[in-house]
Amino acid sequence: MRIGIMLFDDVEELDAVGPWEVLASWAKSHPDEAEVVAFAREAGPIRAAKGLRLLAEHGLSDVGPLDVLLHPGGFGTRALLKDDAHLAWIREQRARVPLLTSVCTGSLVYAAAGLLAGRPATTHWGSLERLGELDASIEVRPDDRFVDDGDIVTSAGVSAGIDMALHLVSRLAGADRAREVRRYIQYDPQPPI
């Protein structure tokens, strides 16, 4: 199972790093089950939304085939919604990648590419209205942490990506494996305040 997490300038840090922690923890303890790679348009450094520098180890030209594509959100998605080349690339992935996932406003990119037409989906609470504006046929789910619609899984904002990633581990490797990963990362979804 080869999972690619897309990076881009102004990506929301936890949108990418939260799922990375979950999925890479799975891959590290069970390398025969999963591999996780970070990639961007071009390999190299990426400046995230709050200043954290991330390194995309691959570019689009050498990321190779994926079984799962995870598109995070963040301020940088605003430019991607108008980037015809990016939207065309996303549409190409729909034909190649069996499972597309998104965190936060990554779902807006999928909507702009026409991939969420007539489907249920969610996004960050502050962008729910925008999701419906991009495509009125989308069944916007404001109260769901994530929405699994078979070959596309969207999640709400930021920390919801961790829940979605644990769901992916459960879906792809079973509930016991997901519990193992959750325990390893000591993830307890009860907020402290």
Backbone bond lengths (Angstrom), bond angles and torsions (degrees), N, CA, C in turn:
res aa  C-N    CA-C-N  psi(-1)  N-CA   C-N-CA  omega(-1)  CA-C   N-CA-C  phi
1 M - - - 1.446 - - 1.522 107.56 -
2 R 1.331 117.50 110.01 1.471 121.58 -178.47 1.526 109.06 -103.89
3 I 1.319 115.43 118.04 1.461 122.52 -174.53 1.516 108.78 -112.84
4 G 1.329 116.89 126.23 1.456 122.15 178.31 1.511 111.34 -111.32
5 I 1.323 116.53 128.96 1.465 122.12 175.69 1.519 107.37 -106.83
6 M 1.325 115.84 118.01 1.451 121.94 -177.78 1.518 110.86 -79.47
7 L 1.314 115.96 134.58 1.458 121.95 175.73 1.525 109.29 -115.62
8 F 1.317 116.10 152.42 1.470 121.78 177.64 1.522 106.79 -159.92
9 D 1.321 116.51 158.70 1.454 119.74 179.85 1.524 110.08 -57.69
10 D 1.311 116.02 138.12 1.467 124.87 -178.79 1.523 113.52 67.61
11 V 1.346 116.77 25.27 1.461 120.30 170.17 1.528 107.74 -66.81
12 E 1.308 118.06 141.32 1.466 121.56 176.01 1.527 107.64 -69.36
13 E 1.319 116.24 124.90 1.463 120.69 -172.86 1.525 113.23 -51.32
14 L 1.323 117.60 -56.10 1.467 119.96 -174.45 1.529 112.32 -69.07
15 D 1.336 117.70 -24.59 1.468 120.38 175.93 1.527 111.11 -58.18
16 A 1.336 115.96 -37.15 1.463 120.80 -179.61 1.518 112.10 -94.04
17 V 1.327 116.62 -44.87 1.462 121.01 -172.27 1.529 112.20 -76.56
18 G 1.350 118.00 -32.47 1.466 120.18 177.09 1.527 111.62 -60.58
19 P 1.346 117.40 -56.35 1.466 118.56 175.84 1.530 112.98 -61.27
20 W 1.346 116.78 -35.54 1.473 119.71 177.70 1.523 109.47 -57.45
21 E 1.338 117.41 -46.66 1.463 120.89 -178.72 1.529 111.04 -58.78
22 V 1.312 116.46 -45.78 1.468 120.98 -179.72 1.523 110.52 -63.99
23 L 1.319 115.72 -54.00 1.470 120.63 -172.74 1.530 111.98 -71.05
24 A 1.328 116.95 -38.61 1.466 119.59 178.59 1.521 111.35 -71.28
25 S 1.336 118.01 -31.02 1.467 119.85 174.79 1.521 110.13 -64.11
26 W 1.323 116.64 -41.40 1.466 121.38 174.87 1.521 109.89 -60.43
27 A 1.344 116.30 -49.34 1.462 120.44 -176.52 1.528 112.09 -65.13
28 K 1.324 116.79 -37.01 1.465 119.40 -178.78 1.524 111.38 -67.09
29 S 1.339 116.48 -40.76 1.460 118.29 -178.77 1.529 112.78 -83.25
30 H 1.323 117.43 -17.27 1.469 121.86 179.54 1.535 110.00 -139.89
31 P 1.351 116.82 67.99 1.468 119.96 -175.68 1.529 113.57 -62.80
32 D 1.305 116.90 -17.25 1.458 120.20 176.66 1.526 111.98 -77.32
33 E 1.342 116.86 -11.86 1.468 121.34 -177.99 1.513 114.03 -103.41
34 A 1.336 117.26 -31.64 1.464 118.51 -173.16 1.523 111.61 -153.64
35 E 1.323 113.79 154.46 1.465 123.58 172.56 1.523 106.02 -137.53
36 V 1.331 116.56 138.27 1.461 121.20 179.91 1.518 108.60 -123.17
37 V 1.333 115.95 131.75 1.460 121.52 179.05 1.525 109.34 -128.45
38 A 1.327 115.11 147.45 1.464 121.73 173.97 1.522 107.50 -106.12
39 F 1.332 115.46 135.45 1.465 119.25 -179.47 1.520 110.26 -145.57
40 A 1.314 114.91 163.01 1.468 122.27 178.22 1.529 107.26 -144.27
41 R 1.297 116.20 -178.19 1.469 119.55 178.16 1.525 109.22 -53.52
42 E 1.327 115.45 -46.42 1.467 122.68 175.05 1.517 108.02 -126.32
43 A 1.323 117.64 142.23 1.467 120.63 175.62 1.521 108.90 -61.36
44 G 1.329 115.65 147.09 1.455 119.53 176.98 1.508 112.06 135.27
45 P 1.341 115.89 -169.93 1.456 120.54 -175.40 1.528 112.35 -73.10
46 I 1.323 114.21 145.81 1.462 123.40 177.56 1.527 106.79 -127.25
47 R 1.326 116.92 135.65 1.462 120.52 175.33 1.515 108.05 -98.11
48 A 1.321 116.24 115.51 1.460 121.36 -178.15 1.536 110.36 -78.33
49 A 1.326 115.94 174.83 1.465 122.92 -170.25 1.527 114.47 -57.99
50 K 1.306 117.60 -35.95 1.456 120.69 -177.30 1.530 112.47 -107.51
51 G 1.322 116.51 15.65 1.452 121.02 173.09 1.511 117.04 102.80
52 L 1.328 118.46 -10.11 1.458 120.17 177.80 1.525 109.31 -64.78
53 R 1.312 116.23 135.46 1.464 120.97 176.95 1.525 108.78 -95.03
54 L 1.318 115.18 128.08 1.462 122.13 177.64 1.517 107.75 -117.17
55 L 1.312 116.59 155.91 1.457 120.61 -179.97 1.523 109.55 -115.84
56 A 1.308 115.65 118.43 1.462 121.03 173.78 1.521 107.16 -84.17
57 E 1.320 116.04 114.28 1.461 119.56 -176.39 1.524 112.88 -76.07
58 H 1.338 116.39 -17.41 1.463 121.45 179.66 1.518 110.27 -132.96
59 G 1.336 114.78 155.85 1.454 121.66 169.45 1.516 108.75 -106.22
60 L 1.324 116.12 176.24 1.471 119.72 179.87 1.519 111.72 -57.67
61 S 1.334 116.54 -33.18 1.468 119.97 -175.54 1.525 113.63 -72.25
62 D 1.345 117.52 -21.59 1.469 117.75 -176.59 1.528 114.04 -129.84
63 V 1.335 118.10 13.53 1.464 118.55 -179.95 1.524 111.40 -68.98
64 G 1.311 116.97 -26.90 1.465 120.44 178.41 1.517 112.08 79.62
65 P 1.325 116.67 -178.83 1.461 120.81 -177.46 1.526 112.15 -69.69
66 L 1.334 114.77 144.61 1.463 121.63 -179.51 1.523 109.74 -122.76
67 D 1.319 115.16 148.59 1.462 121.40 170.85 1.520 110.72 -95.72
68 V 1.336 115.40 -27.87 1.460 122.06 179.02 1.523 107.58 -138.13
69 L 1.337 115.86 133.17 1.462 122.22 173.58 1.517 107.91 -114.99
70 L 1.330 116.81 125.75 1.455 121.70 177.15 1.525 108.46 -111.71
71 H 1.338 116.70 119.41 1.460 122.71 178.70 1.518 108.78 -107.39
72 P 1.342 117.48 107.15 1.455 119.85 177.60 1.533 111.05 -72.51
73 G 1.320 114.62 176.86 1.452 120.41 176.39 1.510 110.91 -114.39
74 G 1.307 114.75 -157.79 1.455 120.95 -178.45 1.518 110.28 124.77
75 F 1.314 115.32 175.71 1.457 121.12 -177.56 1.537 111.66 -55.80
76 G 1.320 117.13 -32.91 1.468 121.18 -178.70 1.520 114.45 -63.38
77 T 1.325 117.89 -17.69 1.469 118.71 179.00 1.521 111.67 -68.94
78 R 1.334 118.11 -22.62 1.463 120.32 -179.60 1.524 110.89 -57.93
79 A 1.322 116.80 -43.68 1.469 120.70 177.71 1.526 111.00 -70.78
80 L 1.330 117.12 -36.37 1.462 120.52 -178.26 1.527 112.10 -66.09
81 L 1.342 117.43 -27.86 1.462 120.26 178.80 1.530 112.16 -63.49
82 K 1.333 115.95 -21.22 1.470 121.37 -178.81 1.524 112.04 -110.26
83 D 1.310 117.19 3.84 1.461 122.58 -175.99 1.530 109.01 -91.68
84 D 1.330 116.27 98.85 1.466 120.86 -175.87 1.522 112.87 -58.54
85 A 1.332 117.04 -37.83 1.468 120.08 -179.87 1.530 110.24 -66.18
86 H 1.331 117.02 -40.86 1.464 120.04 179.73 1.527 110.50 -66.51
87 L 1.318 116.35 -44.29 1.471 119.77 -179.89 1.525 110.95 -64.26
88 A 1.325 117.41 -37.98 1.472 120.54 176.91 1.526 110.02 -64.88
89 W 1.338 117.41 -40.36 1.461 120.81 178.67 1.530 110.03 -63.11
90 I 1.339 116.57 -42.22 1.467 120.48 178.52 1.531 109.86 -60.63
91 R 1.327 117.18 -43.63 1.475 120.19 178.20 1.525 111.18 -61.85
92 E 1.310 117.57 -38.32 1.472 121.03 176.85 1.531 110.53 -62.44
93 Q 1.331 116.45 -39.39 1.468 119.92 -179.87 1.516 111.34 -65.57
94 R 1.322 116.69 -32.78 1.472 120.61 177.91 1.524 110.04 -55.41
95 A 1.325 116.64 -36.29 1.464 121.22 -179.06 1.535 112.26 -79.82
96 R 1.334 117.35 -21.25 1.474 121.07 -173.90 1.521 114.83 -106.03
97 V 1.321 116.25 -33.48 1.466 121.29 -171.37 1.530 108.96 -101.50
98 P 1.321 117.77 122.51 1.465 120.03 -176.40 1.532 115.14 -62.54
99 L 1.344 117.76 -31.59 1.464 120.19 -175.36 1.524 110.05 -134.69
100 L 1.341 115.44 117.90 1.463 121.76 174.91 1.519 108.58 -103.18
101 T 1.326 116.60 135.38 1.456 121.69 178.29 1.524 108.61 -131.91
102 S 1.329 114.98 157.40 1.460 119.11 177.18 1.512 109.66 -144.85
103 V 1.314 114.94 156.58 1.460 122.62 173.65 1.522 106.58 -123.28
104 C 1.342 115.24 136.44 1.454 121.37 172.56 1.537 110.47 58.19
105 T 1.324 117.79 -130.98 1.464 120.88 -175.79 1.531 112.98 -77.46
106 G 1.310 117.75 5.53 1.467 119.30 169.66 1.523 110.72 -59.73
107 S 1.340 116.44 -30.26 1.473 119.56 177.77 1.521 111.73 -66.19
108 L 1.329 117.78 -27.16 1.466 119.63 176.08 1.521 110.86 -63.80
109 V 1.318 116.20 -36.80 1.462 120.31 177.37 1.530 110.18 -64.28
110 Y 1.331 116.34 -44.03 1.463 119.55 176.49 1.524 111.06 -61.54
111 A 1.328 117.20 -39.53 1.465 120.83 178.19 1.522 110.71 -64.60
112 A 1.333 116.91 -44.55 1.467 120.60 179.65 1.522 111.54 -63.64
113 A 1.321 116.48 -28.42 1.475 121.00 177.99 1.530 111.51 -83.00
114 G 1.326 117.69 -3.77 1.458 121.80 178.46 1.511 114.92 84.23
115 L 1.335 117.67 14.49 1.464 120.46 -174.63 1.524 114.57 -86.91
116 L 1.326 117.13 -11.55 1.467 119.33 -176.91 1.525 112.91 -107.44
117 A 1.307 117.62 10.06 1.469 120.83 -178.19 1.526 110.60 -57.77
118 G 1.334 115.49 126.21 1.461 121.35 177.51 1.511 114.99 70.25
119 R 1.326 117.72 15.24 1.458 121.49 -176.03 1.521 110.91 -117.32
120 P 1.336 117.95 156.64 1.457 120.32 171.33 1.531 109.60 -78.37
121 A 1.331 116.31 145.55 1.471 120.18 -179.90 1.521 108.97 -162.46
122 T 1.322 115.22 164.12 1.450 121.29 175.46 1.516 109.49 -138.96
123 T 1.320 114.97 174.58 1.460 122.88 179.25 1.525 107.70 -161.96
124 H 1.297 117.28 -173.24 1.465 122.16 175.79 1.525 109.15 -57.66
125 W 1.326 117.44 142.03 1.471 121.40 -176.37 1.522 112.07 -54.98
126 G 1.332 117.42 -32.03 1.454 120.71 -179.17 1.514 113.94 -76.30
127 S 1.324 118.12 -7.67 1.465 122.00 -178.31 1.522 113.33 -120.77
128 L 1.329 116.98 9.54 1.469 119.91 -179.37 1.533 111.78 -59.37
129 E 1.325 116.43 -42.21 1.465 119.55 179.88 1.522 110.51 -64.52
130 R 1.326 116.08 -41.58 1.475 120.61 179.22 1.524 110.71 -62.16
131 L 1.313 117.95 -37.84 1.463 121.36 178.36 1.523 109.94 -58.48
132 G 1.340 117.08 -46.01 1.453 121.02 178.07 1.514 113.15 -67.42
133 E 1.333 117.46 -31.76 1.466 121.07 178.08 1.526 111.57 -69.30
134 L 1.325 116.91 -35.00 1.469 120.08 179.96 1.516 111.69 -65.26
135 D 1.333 116.32 -32.97 1.468 120.75 178.53 1.522 107.90 -158.21
136 A 1.317 115.68 107.52 1.466 121.06 -176.34 1.522 112.89 -65.24
137 S 1.343 117.87 -15.37 1.463 119.60 179.86 1.530 113.09 -81.49
138 I 1.331 117.37 -9.14 1.462 120.85 179.02 1.532 109.28 -70.82
139 E 1.322 116.18 132.96 1.463 121.67 173.77 1.527 107.34 -85.93
140 V 1.330 115.56 92.54 1.463 121.08 -176.20 1.525 109.34 -71.63
141 R 1.329 115.49 126.69 1.460 122.30 -178.92 1.530 109.56 -109.67
142 P 1.328 117.18 92.89 1.471 120.51 -173.76 1.521 115.06 -71.66
143 D 1.307 118.43 -20.97 1.461 120.60 -173.42 1.526 114.32 -103.95
144 D 1.323 117.86 -1.09 1.462 120.98 -177.15 1.526 111.21 -90.63
145 R 1.337 116.83 136.12 1.473 120.99 174.28 1.525 109.36 -69.12
146 F 1.328 116.79 -36.82 1.464 121.48 173.85 1.514 107.82 -152.60
147 V 1.328 114.85 158.13 1.459 121.65 179.29 1.523 107.72 -127.50
148 D 1.314 116.53 117.43 1.463 122.09 177.36 1.522 107.81 -99.44
149 D 1.319 116.18 109.95 1.458 121.43 179.03 1.533 109.91 -114.96
150 G 1.316 115.49 45.09 1.459 120.47 175.97 1.512 112.87 83.17
151 D 1.326 117.09 -94.02 1.462 120.20 -176.55 1.526 113.18 -93.62
152 I 1.335 117.31 0.54 1.469 122.00 173.47 1.526 108.13 -135.80
153 V 1.330 114.91 129.62 1.458 121.51 176.62 1.525 107.49 -124.25
154 T 1.325 117.12 123.12 1.462 121.84 177.08 1.518 108.73 -113.43
155 S 1.334 116.34 151.94 1.453 118.62 176.00 1.516 110.17 -129.65
156 A 1.316 114.68 161.49 1.453 121.52 175.51 1.531 108.25 -69.60
157 G 1.314 116.59 -164.54 1.447 119.81 -169.60 1.506 117.06 -79.89
158 V 1.297 114.05 150.63 1.449 128.59 166.74 1.532 113.29 47.18
159 S 1.330 119.15 -96.25 1.468 121.07 -175.40 1.520 112.76 -67.46
160 A 1.339 117.76 -20.64 1.466 120.24 177.77 1.527 111.39 -62.15
161 G 1.324 116.80 -22.01 1.464 120.36 177.02 1.518 112.44 -63.04
162 I 1.327 117.79 -28.96 1.462 121.40 176.36 1.526 109.53 -67.29
163 D 1.338 116.24 -45.20 1.459 119.96 177.33 1.528 110.76 -60.50
164 M 1.325 115.70 -44.43 1.464 119.98 -179.79 1.531 110.87 -62.99
165 A 1.322 116.95 -40.81 1.465 120.05 -179.86 1.525 111.16 -65.80
166 L 1.333 117.48 -39.64 1.470 119.71 175.56 1.525 110.55 -64.36
167 H 1.322 116.63 -37.19 1.463 120.33 174.41 1.528 110.29 -60.97
168 L 1.334 117.37 -41.29 1.466 120.06 178.72 1.528 110.95 -61.90
169 V 1.329 116.80 -43.74 1.470 119.51 178.27 1.524 109.14 -59.88
170 S 1.327 117.40 -44.84 1.459 120.54 178.90 1.518 111.18 -61.50
171 R 1.311 116.07 -44.69 1.466 120.46 -178.96 1.530 112.01 -65.17
172 L 1.332 116.45 -39.94 1.461 120.62 -173.58 1.528 113.99 -90.63
173 A 1.338 117.16 -25.64 1.468 119.08 -176.01 1.521 113.11 -132.92
174 G 1.321 118.37 -1.28 1.459 121.50 176.69 1.513 113.74 103.74
175 A 1.329 114.93 156.86 1.466 122.03 -176.92 1.528 112.05 -64.07
176 D 1.329 117.99 -35.71 1.466 119.74 179.37 1.524 110.85 -63.05
177 R 1.339 116.79 -40.84 1.463 120.65 179.33 1.536 109.60 -65.44
178 A 1.334 117.01 -41.81 1.460 120.21 179.33 1.536 110.79 -63.62
179 R 1.325 117.51 -40.30 1.468 120.63 177.10 1.530 110.70 -64.26
180 E 1.318 116.16 -38.39 1.464 120.72 177.65 1.533 110.49 -61.11
181 V 1.324 116.58 -46.02 1.469 121.00 178.91 1.522 110.34 -65.20
182 R 1.324 117.29 -44.43 1.470 120.86 179.59 1.524 110.73 -58.26
183 R 1.327 116.30 -43.21 1.464 119.49 178.76 1.522 110.69 -65.28
184 Y 1.320 117.80 -42.87 1.462 121.64 -178.98 1.529 111.10 -59.18
185 I 1.327 117.30 -44.77 1.466 119.58 -178.54 1.536 111.80 -84.84
186 Q 1.328 116.60 1.13 1.468 123.81 -179.49 1.519 111.30 51.72
187 Y 1.315 115.56 47.87 1.462 121.40 179.84 1.510 109.45 -87.42
188 D 1.321 116.52 119.56 1.447 123.11 177.46 1.522 106.85 -126.59
189 P 1.316 117.84 107.21 1.467 120.08 -171.69 1.517 116.41 -70.83
190 Q 1.323 118.68 3.06 1.465 119.76 177.48 1.526 108.85 -78.13
191 P 1.333 117.41 118.04 1.480 118.04 -179.39 1.522 111.45 -67.46
192 P 1.332 116.99 143.56 1.461 120.28 -177.31 1.528 113.75 -73.29
193 I 1.325 117.54 -16.08 1.475 120.43 179.25 1.525 110.56 -133.33
